[in-house]
Amino acid sequence: HADRALAALRPAAAPATGIAVPAGTTRLDLAVRLDSTGGSGPPPEDGTLLTLTLEDRYGVRYPAQLDGVPADGATRTLTEDLSADAGAPDGAPAGPLRIVGFELDAPSEAAHVRHYTFEVSSITARTAGGTTRHLAAPVSRWRAEVSSSGAGGAPGPAPVRPVITRTAGDARTPLSLAYDSGRLPPDPFGAPPLDVVHVDAASPPPPVPAALVTDRFAAATGARAGSGIEVPLGHGNIRVRVAGVVREIPTTGPSASAAGQETGASVDGGAVLLDLRSVNRALAAAGDDVLAPGEWWFYPAPGKEAQLAAALHGRTDIDPGQIVVRGELSRRLHRDPLGAGPQSALLAAAIAAAALAAVGF
């Protein structure tokens, strides 16, 4: 049964991490301060670029780039407009949202190590109606790592890699961070080296993601229910557990077209279905980039298909050609069943039947 098979993919509830953003929030104001000592002169004039990482109710993470922060010790307010980023008035954030990370990008020093102190002294959530609420972080629930991008190639002092010296957070100060910059001579033929600081909400190790595989995949690889397999995702492989074997997965298989050509049964190696939230938890725990969805499937409640289709067609940020509605396609096929070519039309109908899903409707 499809529902029973899909239920095996759903991840177990995990402890909430990061900072909860109240429902109805349209804007976040962050009071931040960056200071530095040491170095061979004044800190870089461009400042340090700050990026906020938000996670929506589906476990999808979105980077929100804020302004640069000069290392002058002054407290300044940076704003993240959630409504604008979600495409208001057509769109709205898929809340509840959580702040699950920060990223700082700063030029490396060429000759001396610079000591940085970064602080998020407050985070204020604002609604469209003017209501404000100050947000707090759980105590010591951040983990940080720093790396250098771009290797210096010019002669100079021996390179020094950047290092985190302190990470903390509490109800009064959501994040307090200290790190020493790297010392990398610039490459005259490449981009200036950067120190990249990643701060993520700490969480327990995630369980191994579950997977459904088709019988063709099982036959080709020897996988079976309960076995573990390696799946290439992100910058490497992640290990998943086979929760079940199914005959077919929508939009895959010999009848699904790839690059305009059909895949014959003789070369079909099968397919693997994973839960995006589970995969992203595993990728985030490994320090890898998480995945963003490339398409959404909606399963509307009975009688709600037309309402959902109208809402999607009414959005100004969606190309109407990207919207496939089973009912509309079915009516076109009844009027002209062979006009678009029987095989491709029936394939589209099969895909559309699987592509309307209940994600918030």
Secondary structure, 3 states (H helix, E strand, C coil): CHHHHHHCCCCCCCCCCCEEECCCEEEEEEEEEEEEEECCCCCCCCCEEEEEEEECCCCCEEEEEEEEECCCCCEEEEEEEHHHHCCCCCCCCCCCEEEEEEEEEEECECCCCEEEEEEEEEEEEEECCCCEEEECCCCCCEEEEEEEECCCCCCCCCCECCEEEEEECCCCCCEEEEEECCECCCCCCCCCCEEEEEEEECCCCCCCCEEEEEHHHHHHHCCCCCCEEEEEECCEEEEEEEEEEECCCCCCCCCCEECCEECCHHHCCCCEEECHHHHHHHHHHCCCCCCCCCCCCECCCCCCHHHHHHHHHCCCCCCHHHCCCHHHHHHHHHHCCCCCCHHHHHHHHHHHHHHECCCCC
